[in-house]
Amino acid sequence: MRPREPMSQRMLIRPSIRVCAMVAVEASPQLNISINRTWPAEKLGLPPAERRWGKYNGSFLAEEHTPISLLDQITQGYSFTAVLGGCQGTCCGAWCTKPDHKVPDHCGRPGGYRSNQHFESAQFIALDFDTGDERSTFSYLVDQPLVAQFGTFLYTTLSHTSEIPKARVVFITGTAFTQPDNYRRAKRAVMARLPWGDASVHDPSRMFYGSHPRQGQNRFLGNVLHLSMVDQLVEQHRSELEAEQSRRELPRIPGNKVMGATPAERYVNTAIQQEAAWVSSRIEGTGERHKGLLISAMKLASLSLSEWLPPEVRGGIDVHALLLSAAHANGYVSKYGESAARQTISDGITYARPRLSPDSQNSSKPRLRWSGGQWVKAVRA
């Protein structure tokens, strides 16, 4: 299934320079992707000191490529990102509607400008490996089963040196993602299999720089990551998060500190206090602050979806507000920013599914699994 045509004119680009292939046959699908040829092989500085970001973010052009022609563009130093349209995937003309006009969700920037609001589709998953040791070398990465079987190509990033290796692995998917949440979920599931990679590259409109035209290296594998495998990875990741959630030792909350006039209110308030206290106690350097936000968001959002709880109780569970204060307490916000914390919480919410009531013994209740971008009933053997 291919995404609808964005407003930008598409071009079929053919390769012009050599790429290093490990296989003789390139991956078959053609994909739509946005390419930026402004200031090739140059990393821009941080805003606000760097004043070129406005022009740069507005210079991505939607094109049609094969995997090997995309690698050709990358080896010339050109950056790439998802296909970009107008806000919420619609064309707004030259400019999106201003936020204070008729459509409040629109950002007021040109259609095609790089922003998460303009995400339209993506048919790739790119992961960065910046450890600067053996784990970021081609030889180590291609030895990983997921990369060997489903990776499409690898290339060295602009900051790579022989002493401090850094690489990017690109998986071309058999089907384009058109929903940002599904795209984030798939990225996290793939990253869970390669956990030493950079966990911050899950934004839908994340831009990836090309390689250095002269010193850069690349390796073409030619594989495709099909939707069936993505579904398996997402379900496996969700199961692992749930298993870790069940293994946690949550702090005990004294009964006299739990508010609520009904058993349901007291149950939910106990869970809220436990999750907030647990996230607050996660420490830097263990990886538990990020994963803790993800897991606790999933747990609290699951309660908000559970119909055995009264609507007024479920409606009072504000997952973002409850966990943001915990993220402030453990230092996550001070290091990564509130927007990053909010996004991690949002990602955890997307994994949520209704929970059984504490006293439920109904083993015949249908199980759910993730398939084709939605929760479906699992078929019992």
C-alpha positions, 0 to 999 in steps of 0.5 A: 500500500503506497501513500497518497501523492503529496503536493510536491512533485515526485521525481524518480531518481536513478543512482549516479555513483557507486555503492558497496553492495553485499548482494547482487540484487537490490531491494525491490520496492520503490518508496516515496521519501523527502530529500534535502540537497541544501548544504550537503554533508554539513551538520547545522548548529543548534538554534537559535545561534544557527539561523539557517534552520528555517530555510533548511527545514523548508527545502525537503522535496518529495521524490520517488526512489529505489533503495539503491538510488536513495543510498546514492543520494545519501552518499552524496551528502544529502539528508532525508526524512519522511514525506511531508504534506500539510498539517494532519497530512492535508494540503493547506495551500502555500501556508497552513492555516494560522493557529488562531484561525479556523483550524486550530491544529494547524501550525502556520508554516508552509506545506512541506515544511519539516515538522511532526504536524506535517508527517504524511508517510514514511517507508523507512526506519533509520537507527543511529549507533554512536557508541564510538566502539565496536558496536557501531562498526559495520562488521558488528552491526551486520552480524546482528540477526535483525540487520542481517535479515531485514536491514537494507543498507548501512552508512557512516555518519558525518561524525564518524572517524576510524577511531570513533566509529558511528553508523546508521542502519536503514530498514526499508519497509514493505509498506509505508506508515501513514500514522505517526503513532504507528511509526513511533511504535515500530521504531521503538520495537526495532530499537528494542532489538538493538538497544545500544542505538540512539533512543532519541530518533523516534520522531516521525519527522526526524531528519537524517544527514547523509554521509561524507561524499569522500570519506564516507563508507556504505554497505548495501544489504538489499533486504526489506522489513515487511509489515508481518515482521514489524507486527511481530516486533511490535507485539514482542516489544509490548509483551516485554514491556508488560512482563517488566511491568509485572516484575516491578517491585512497586512501593507500598502505599499506606491505606491512610494515604489513599484518597477515594470514597469507593473501592474503584477510586481507591484502587486507581489512586493507589496505582497512581501513587505507586507509579508516580513514586516508582518513576520518581525513584528512577536514577540517571545512567541506568536507562530506567528513567526513559523506560520507566516513563514508558511503562508507567504511562502504559499502565495508567493509560490501560486503567483509563481504558478499562470499562470495569471502572466507572467513567468518572474514575477513568476520566480523572486519570490524566497520565501526562500530568501525573507522570510529568511531575515524576519526570521532573523529580527524577531529573529526566525533564531537566536533562531531555526537556519537557517535550521529550518527556511528554513524547515518551509518555505519549508513546507509552499510552499507545501501547495501552490496552484495557486491563482485567479487573483485579477480581476477574477470573474470567480466563475465557476473555479474549486476548489481544495482539497487535496486527496490521496497525491495530489491536485484534482478538488473538486466535486461541490454539 
